[in-house]
C-alpha cells in the first residue's frame, strides 16, 4: 500500500515544518509549498490525496488556491482542508464556497490534525463542491 500524499501549504516555514513532522511521523508522504501559486504549480502536474492549506499567504491565499484546484478535473473530489488562524464565520463561508472540505483553527494539536485527516481520507467527510459549480451567476 502506498503512502497517502499530502500537499501542505503555508508561508510560515516553522508551521510547514511542524505540519510536515506530524504527518511524516504518522506515515504520510508530505509535499510542502510556501504559497498558493507554488502549490498550484505542483498540483497541475502531480496528484495528491489531500491538500492542507493556510488561508493568509502572499501571492495566492488558501481560499483562492482551493477554488483554482477545484477547477482542475483531477482535483474536483480531492479533500482540501484549510488550517488557519482565521476563525470568522465569513472566512469559513468563503472557504466553503470555494470548495474546502473542512476548516481547522491554529494552533492545532497534532492528534486533532491526524484524527481529522483520518476521517477525511476514509471518506467520513466528503469534499465540498464549489458553489460556482452548482450554477452560474452571483
Residue frames as a rotation matrix with the C-alpha (Angstrom) as fourth column:
UNK 1
0.580 0.815 0.000 0.00
0.815 -0.580 0.000 0.00
0.000 0.000 -1.000 0.00
UNK 2
-0.282 -0.697 0.659 1.41
0.657 -0.641 -0.397 3.39
0.699 0.321 0.639 -0.98
UNK 3
-0.652 -0.027 -0.758 1.63
0.657 -0.519 -0.547 6.30
-0.379 -0.854 0.356 1.40
UNK 4
0.564 0.807 0.177 -1.11
0.821 -0.525 -0.225 8.91
-0.088 0.272 -0.958 1.27
UNK 5
-0.520 -0.765 0.381 0.35
0.820 -0.572 -0.029 12.07
0.240 0.297 0.924 -0.25
UNK 6
0.522 0.635 -0.569 -0.49
0.783 -0.622 0.025 15.38
-0.338 -0.459 -0.822 1.46
UNK 7
-0.170 -0.493 0.853 0.23
0.664 -0.697 -0.270 18.79
0.728 0.521 0.446 -0.07
UNK 8
0.312 0.181 -0.933 0.92
0.902 -0.365 0.231 21.11
-0.299 -0.913 -0.277 2.89
UNK 9
-0.060 -0.226 0.972 0.78
0.682 -0.720 -0.125 24.81
0.729 0.656 0.198 2.00
UNK 10
0.803 0.251 -0.541 1.82
0.576 -0.561 0.594 27.55
-0.155 -0.789 -0.595 4.42
UNK 11
0.632 -0.575 0.520 4.01
0.012 -0.663 -0.749 30.64
0.775 0.479 -0.412 4.11
UNK 12
0.560 -0.426 0.710 5.45
-0.828 -0.270 0.491 30.05
-0.017 -0.863 -0.505 7.60
UNK 13
-0.107 -0.680 -0.726 8.50
-0.551 0.648 -0.526 27.75
0.828 0.344 -0.444 7.45
UNK 14
-0.856 -0.233 0.461 8.01
-0.516 0.359 -0.778 26.79
0.016 -0.904 -0.428 11.10
UNK 15
0.064 0.949 0.308 4.36
-0.758 0.247 -0.604 25.84
-0.649 -0.195 0.735 10.52
UNK 16
0.526 0.057 -0.849 5.26
-0.740 0.521 -0.424 23.81
0.418 0.851 0.316 7.40
UNK 17
-0.539 -0.807 -0.240 7.93
-0.516 0.542 -0.663 22.04
0.666 -0.234 -0.709 9.45
UNK 18
-0.681 0.317 0.661 5.55
-0.609 0.257 -0.750 21.28
-0.407 -0.913 0.018 12.34
UNK 19
0.462 0.878 -0.127 2.82
-0.774 0.330 -0.540 20.00
-0.433 0.348 0.832 9.99
UNK 20
0.303 -0.426 -0.853 5.40
-0.726 0.476 -0.496 18.04
0.617 0.769 -0.165 7.99
UNK 21
-0.772 -0.621 0.133 6.89
-0.535 0.522 -0.665 16.34
0.344 -0.584 -0.735 11.05
UNK 22
-0.323 0.744 0.585 3.42
-0.677 0.250 -0.692 15.50
-0.662 -0.619 0.423 12.41
UNK 23
0.638 0.664 -0.390 2.29
-0.731 0.361 -0.579 13.97
-0.244 0.655 0.715 9.12
UNK 24
0.075 -0.687 -0.723 5.51
-0.682 0.493 -0.539 12.14
0.727 0.534 -0.432 8.27
UNK 25
-0.777 -0.341 0.528 5.66
-0.629 0.433 -0.645 10.62
-0.009 -0.834 -0.552 11.75
UNK 26
-0.024 0.880 0.475 2.13
-0.559 0.382 -0.736 9.31
-0.829 -0.283 0.482 11.16
UNK 27
-0.317 -0.213 0.924 3.20
0.400 0.854 0.333 7.69
-0.860 0.475 -0.185 7.88
UNK 28
0.805 0.591 0.045 2.09
0.316 -0.363 -0.877 10.26
-0.502 0.720 -0.479 5.30
UNK 29
-0.280 -0.789 0.546 4.18
0.959 -0.200 0.202 11.49
-0.050 0.580 0.813 2.38
UNK 30
0.515 0.445 -0.733 4.32
0.509 -0.846 -0.156 15.30
-0.690 -0.293 -0.662 2.58
UNK 31
-0.200 -0.479 0.854 4.96
0.908 -0.419 -0.022 17.79
0.368 0.771 0.519 -0.20
UNK 32
0.036 0.155 -0.987 5.47
0.707 -0.702 -0.084 21.33
-0.706 -0.695 -0.135 1.10
UNK 33
-0.079 -0.027 0.997 4.66
0.818 -0.573 0.050 24.58
0.569 0.819 0.067 -0.69
UNK 34
-0.765 -0.377 -0.522 5.27
0.623 -0.638 -0.453 28.13
-0.162 -0.672 0.723 0.57
UNK 35
-0.586 0.638 -0.499 2.17
-0.457 -0.769 -0.447 29.70
-0.669 -0.034 0.742 -1.02
UNK 36
0.337 0.878 0.341 -0.82
-0.118 0.399 -0.909 29.01
-0.934 0.266 0.238 -3.23
UNK 37
0.614 -0.139 -0.777 0.99
-0.785 -0.214 -0.581 29.66
-0.086 0.967 -0.241 -6.51
UNK 38
-0.513 -0.857 -0.057 3.72
-0.857 0.515 -0.033 27.16
0.058 0.032 -0.998 -5.68
UNK 39
-0.499 0.409 0.764 1.09
-0.206 0.800 -0.563 24.61
-0.842 -0.438 -0.315 -4.60
UNK 40
0.597 0.779 -0.194 -0.99
-0.335 0.022 -0.942 25.12
-0.729 0.627 0.274 -7.74
UNK 41
0.205 -0.626 -0.752 2.07
-0.970 -0.027 -0.242 24.73
0.131 0.779 -0.613 -9.94
UNK 42
-0.793 -0.492 0.360 2.87
-0.562 0.818 -0.121 21.42
-0.235 -0.298 -0.925 -8.22
UNK 43
-0.230 0.807 0.545 -0.73
-0.129 0.529 -0.839 20.21
-0.965 -0.263 -0.018 -8.34
UNK 44
0.449 0.417 -0.790 -1.06
-0.791 -0.226 -0.569 20.83
-0.416 0.880 0.228 -12.08
UNK 45
0.045 -0.528 -0.848 1.47
-0.812 0.475 -0.339 18.07
0.581 0.704 -0.407 -12.71
UNK 46
-0.857 -0.411 -0.312 1.06
-0.130 0.756 -0.642 15.80
0.499 -0.509 -0.701 -9.70
UNK 47
0.240 0.954 -0.181 -1.74
-0.052 0.199 0.979 14.06
0.969 -0.226 0.097 -7.83
UNK 48
-0.868 -0.374 0.327 -2.14
-0.357 0.013 -0.934 14.26
0.345 -0.927 -0.145 -4.07
UNK 49
-0.506 0.680 -0.531 -4.62
0.673 0.696 0.250 12.60
0.540 -0.230 -0.810 -1.72
UNK 50
0.550 0.650 -0.524 -5.33
0.834 -0.458 0.307 15.72
-0.040 -0.606 -0.794 0.35
UNK 51
-0.209 -0.549 0.809 -4.49
0.413 -0.800 -0.436 19.44
0.886 0.243 0.394 0.36
UNK 52
0.425 0.215 -0.879 -3.90
0.899 -0.212 0.383 21.20
-0.104 -0.953 -0.284 3.68
UNK 53
-0.243 -0.497 0.833 -3.52
0.700 -0.685 -0.204 24.96
0.672 0.533 0.514 3.22
UNK 54
-0.587 -0.009 -0.809 -3.21
0.596 -0.681 -0.426 28.15
-0.547 -0.733 0.405 5.24
UNK 55
0.533 0.808 0.250 -5.60
0.804 -0.392 -0.447 30.96
-0.263 0.439 -0.859 4.32
UNK 56
0.942 -0.164 -0.293 -3.42
-0.182 -0.983 -0.034 34.07
-0.282 0.086 -0.955 4.60
UNK 57
0.154 -0.913 0.379 -0.40
0.678 0.376 0.631 33.73
-0.718 0.160 0.677 2.30
UNK 58
-0.140 -0.269 -0.953 1.41
-0.456 -0.837 0.304 36.01
-0.879 0.477 -0.005 -0.16
UNK 59
-0.885 -0.264 -0.383 0.96
-0.428 0.142 0.892 35.64
-0.182 0.954 -0.239 -3.94
UNK 60
-0.288 0.859 -0.423 -2.12
-0.375 0.305 0.876 33.36
0.881 0.410 0.234 -3.62
UNK 61
-0.399 0.217 0.891 -4.20
-0.913 0.000 -0.409 32.80
-0.089 -0.976 0.198 -0.49
UNK 62
-0.914 -0.033 0.405 -5.60
-0.108 0.981 -0.163 29.41
-0.392 -0.193 -0.899 0.53
UNK 63
0.033 0.996 0.086 -9.21
0.037 0.085 -0.996 30.14
-0.999 0.036 -0.034 -0.44
UNK 64
0.406 0.017 -0.914 -8.15
-0.851 -0.357 -0.385 31.14
-0.333 0.934 -0.130 -3.96
UNK 65
-0.688 -0.712 -0.140 -5.95
-0.723 0.656 0.218 28.04
-0.064 0.252 -0.966 -4.11
UNK 66
-0.575 0.550 0.606 -8.91
0.107 0.785 -0.611 25.79
-0.812 -0.286 -0.509 -3.21
UNK 67
0.471 0.804 -0.363 -11.06
-0.243 -0.277 -0.930 27.44
-0.848 0.526 0.065 -5.90
UNK 68
0.113 -0.527 -0.843 -8.28
-0.989 -0.141 -0.044 27.10
-0.096 0.838 -0.537 -8.51
UNK 69
-0.860 -0.449 0.243 -7.69
-0.447 0.892 0.065 23.44
-0.245 -0.053 -0.968 -7.61
UNK 70
-0.218 0.869 0.443 -11.41
0.089 0.470 -0.878 22.65
-0.972 -0.152 -0.181 -7.76
UNK 71
0.490 0.367 -0.791 -11.37
-0.679 -0.408 -0.610 23.95
-0.547 0.836 0.050 -11.35
UNK 72
-0.501 -0.708 -0.498 -8.90
-0.863 0.455 0.221 21.19
0.070 0.540 -0.839 -12.29
UNK 73
0.370 0.728 -0.578 -10.69
-0.669 0.640 0.378 17.95
0.645 0.247 0.723 -13.25
UNK 74
-0.070 -0.482 -0.873 -8.20
0.232 0.843 -0.485 15.84
0.970 -0.236 0.053 -11.28
UNK 75
-0.942 -0.323 -0.096 -8.87
0.178 -0.237 -0.955 17.82
0.285 -0.916 0.281 -8.08
UNK 76
-0.288 0.912 0.293 -12.67
-0.472 -0.401 0.785 18.04
0.833 0.088 0.546 -8.13
UNK 77
0.713 0.619 -0.328 -13.00
-0.091 0.545 0.833 15.31
0.695 -0.565 0.445 -5.46
UNK 78
-0.242 -0.882 -0.404 -9.71
0.508 0.240 -0.827 15.77
0.826 -0.406 0.390 -3.61
UNK 79
0.633 0.448 -0.631 -10.24
0.766 -0.244 0.595 16.66
0.112 -0.860 -0.498 0.07
UNK 80
-0.260 -0.675 0.690 -8.99
0.404 -0.726 -0.557 20.17
0.877 0.134 0.462 0.92
UNK 81
0.499 0.346 -0.795 -8.64
0.863 -0.116 0.492 21.43
0.078 -0.931 -0.356 4.48
UNK 82
0.263 -0.388 0.883 -7.88
-0.009 -0.916 -0.400 24.99
0.965 0.097 -0.245 5.48
UNK 83
0.334 -0.313 -0.889 -5.61
0.931 0.255 0.261 25.21
0.145 -0.915 0.376 8.55
UNK 84
-0.208 -0.297 0.932 -5.51
0.406 -0.893 -0.194 28.82
0.890 0.338 0.306 9.67
UNK 85
-0.886 -0.083 -0.456 -5.67
0.451 -0.384 -0.806 31.41
-0.108 -0.920 0.378 12.45
UNK 86
-0.730 0.681 0.057 -8.82
-0.567 -0.650 0.506 32.78
0.381 0.337 0.861 10.76
UNK 87
-0.886 0.452 -0.101 -11.94
0.443 0.764 -0.469 31.73
-0.135 -0.460 -0.878 12.63
UNK 88
-0.623 0.686 -0.376 -14.59
-0.542 -0.725 -0.426 34.19
-0.564 -0.061 0.823 11.45
UNK 89
0.058 0.762 0.645 -17.85
0.260 0.612 -0.747 32.81
-0.964 0.211 -0.163 10.05
UNK 90
0.741 0.207 -0.639 -17.34
-0.467 -0.525 -0.712 34.95
-0.483 0.826 -0.292 6.93
UNK 91
-0.219 -0.907 -0.360 -13.93
-0.962 0.140 0.233 33.42
-0.161 0.397 -0.903 6.21
UNK 92
-0.642 0.032 0.766 -15.27
-0.105 0.986 -0.128 29.91
-0.760 -0.163 -0.629 6.77
UNK 93
0.454 0.882 0.129 -18.16
0.115 0.085 -0.990 30.62
-0.884 0.464 -0.062 4.40
UNK 94
0.475 -0.378 -0.795 -15.72
-0.847 -0.441 -0.296 31.88
-0.238 0.814 -0.530 1.75
UNK 95
-0.627 -0.758 0.180 -13.72
-0.708 0.651 0.275 28.67
-0.326 0.045 -0.944 2.14
UNK 96
-0.301 0.615 0.729 -16.83
0.165 0.786 -0.596 26.54
-0.939 -0.059 -0.338 1.84
UNK 97
0.701 0.586 -0.407 -17.96
-0.238 -0.346 -0.908 28.42
-0.672 0.733 -0.103 -1.28
UNK 98
0.084 -0.772 -0.630 -14.53
-0.988 -0.147 0.049 27.84
-0.130 0.619 -0.775 -2.84
UNK 99
0.539 0.208 -0.816 -14.89
-0.459 0.885 -0.078 24.10
0.706 0.417 0.573 -2.20
UNK 100
-0.547 -0.756 0.359 -12.98
-0.712 0.196 -0.674 23.49
0.439 -0.625 -0.645 1.04
UNK 101
-0.146 0.415 -0.898 -13.80
0.207 0.901 0.382 20.17
0.967 -0.130 -0.217 2.70
UNK 102
0.619 0.303 -0.725 -13.13
0.745 0.066 0.664 21.49
0.249 -0.951 -0.185 6.20
UNK 103
0.349 -0.386 0.854 -11.54
-0.230 -0.919 -0.321 24.13
0.908 -0.084 -0.410 8.40
UNK 104
0.460 -0.267 -0.847 -9.14
0.845 0.424 0.326 23.80
0.272 -0.866 0.421 11.33
UNK 105
0.873 -0.112 0.475 -8.03
-0.192 -0.974 0.124 26.70
0.448 -0.199 -0.871 13.50
UNK 106
-0.065 -0.959 -0.277 -4.37
0.492 0.211 -0.845 27.14
0.868 -0.192 0.458 14.52
UNK 107
-0.519 -0.854 -0.038 -2.83
-0.853 0.520 -0.037 26.41
0.051 0.013 -0.999 16.86
UNK 108
0.518 0.671 -0.530 -3.72
-0.642 0.715 0.277 22.77
0.565 0.197 0.801 16.38
UNK 109
0.179 -0.428 0.886 -2.92
-0.712 0.565 0.417 19.69
-0.679 -0.705 -0.204 18.42
UNK 110
-0.664 -0.526 -0.531 -1.13
-0.746 0.426 0.511 17.04
-0.042 0.736 -0.676 16.34
UNK 111
-0.857 0.383 0.344 -3.61
0.281 0.908 -0.311 14.33
-0.432 -0.170 -0.886 17.43
UNK 112
0.106 0.926 -0.363 -6.53
0.035 -0.368 -0.929 16.55
-0.994 0.086 -0.071 16.37
UNK 113
-0.036 -0.204 -0.978 -4.95
-0.917 -0.383 0.113 17.13
-0.398 0.901 -0.173 12.95
UNK 114
-0.906 -0.387 -0.172 -4.30
-0.424 0.833 0.355 13.42
0.005 0.394 -0.919 12.43
UNK 115
-0.567 0.774 0.283 -7.82
0.380 0.550 -0.744 12.44
-0.731 -0.314 -0.606 13.53
UNK 116
0.270 0.660 -0.701 -9.31
-0.367 -0.602 -0.709 14.96
-0.890 0.448 0.080 11.10
UNK 117
-0.330 -0.467 -0.820 -7.13
-0.936 0.049 0.349 13.71
-0.123 0.883 -0.453 8.23
UNK 118
-0.964 -0.011 0.266 -8.09
-0.020 0.999 -0.032 10.11
-0.266 -0.036 -0.963 9.02
UNK 119
-0.151 0.988 0.040 -11.80
0.286 0.083 -0.955 10.99
-0.946 -0.132 -0.295 8.91
UNK 120
0.312 0.245 -0.918 -11.47
-0.672 -0.626 -0.396 12.94
-0.671 0.741 -0.030 5.67
UNK 121
-0.506 -0.621 -0.598 -9.27
-0.862 0.346 0.371 10.38
-0.024 0.703 -0.711 3.91
UNK 122
-0.886 0.235 0.399 -11.54
0.130 0.954 -0.271 7.50
-0.444 -0.188 -0.876 4.97
UNK 123
-0.734 0.629 0.256 -14.48
0.243 -0.108 0.964 9.24
0.634 0.770 -0.073 3.28
UNK 124
-0.295 0.633 -0.715 -16.31
0.947 0.092 -0.309 10.08
-0.130 -0.768 -0.627 6.52
UNK 125
0.171 0.281 -0.944 -16.20
0.100 -0.959 -0.267 13.74
-0.980 -0.049 -0.192 5.48
UNK 126
0.292 0.018 0.956 -16.84
0.914 0.287 -0.285 14.30
-0.280 0.958 0.067 1.78
UNK 127
-0.798 -0.600 -0.047 -15.20
0.541 -0.749 0.382 17.07
-0.264 0.279 0.923 -0.26
UNK 128
0.092 0.815 -0.572 -17.40
0.247 -0.575 -0.780 20.10
-0.965 -0.070 -0.254 -0.84
UNK 129
0.005 -0.012 1.000 -18.35
0.999 -0.048 -0.006 21.11
0.048 0.999 0.011 -4.35
UNK 130
-0.891 -0.336 -0.307 -17.53
0.360 -0.933 -0.023 24.74
-0.278 -0.131 0.952 -5.04
UNK 131
-0.078 0.922 -0.379 -20.56
0.239 -0.352 -0.905 27.00
-0.968 -0.161 -0.194 -5.17
UNK 132
-0.250 -0.075 -0.965 -19.62
-0.772 -0.586 0.245 28.14
-0.585 0.806 0.089 -8.66
UNK 133
-0.980 -0.138 -0.142 -20.03
-0.196 0.786 0.587 24.57
0.031 0.603 -0.797 -9.91
UNK 134
-0.542 0.838 0.066 -23.63
0.532 0.403 -0.745 24.50
-0.651 -0.369 -0.664 -8.69
UNK 135
0.508 0.737 0.446 -24.68
0.836 -0.296 -0.463 27.27
-0.209 0.608 -0.766 -11.04
UNK 136
-0.450 -0.660 0.602 -23.57
0.793 -0.605 -0.071 30.38
0.411 0.445 0.796 -12.81
UNK 137
0.255 0.526 0.811 -24.04
0.173 -0.850 0.497 33.93
0.951 0.014 -0.308 -11.59
UNK 138
-0.813 -0.578 -0.074 -23.62
0.224 -0.193 -0.955 35.77
0.538 -0.793 0.286 -8.32
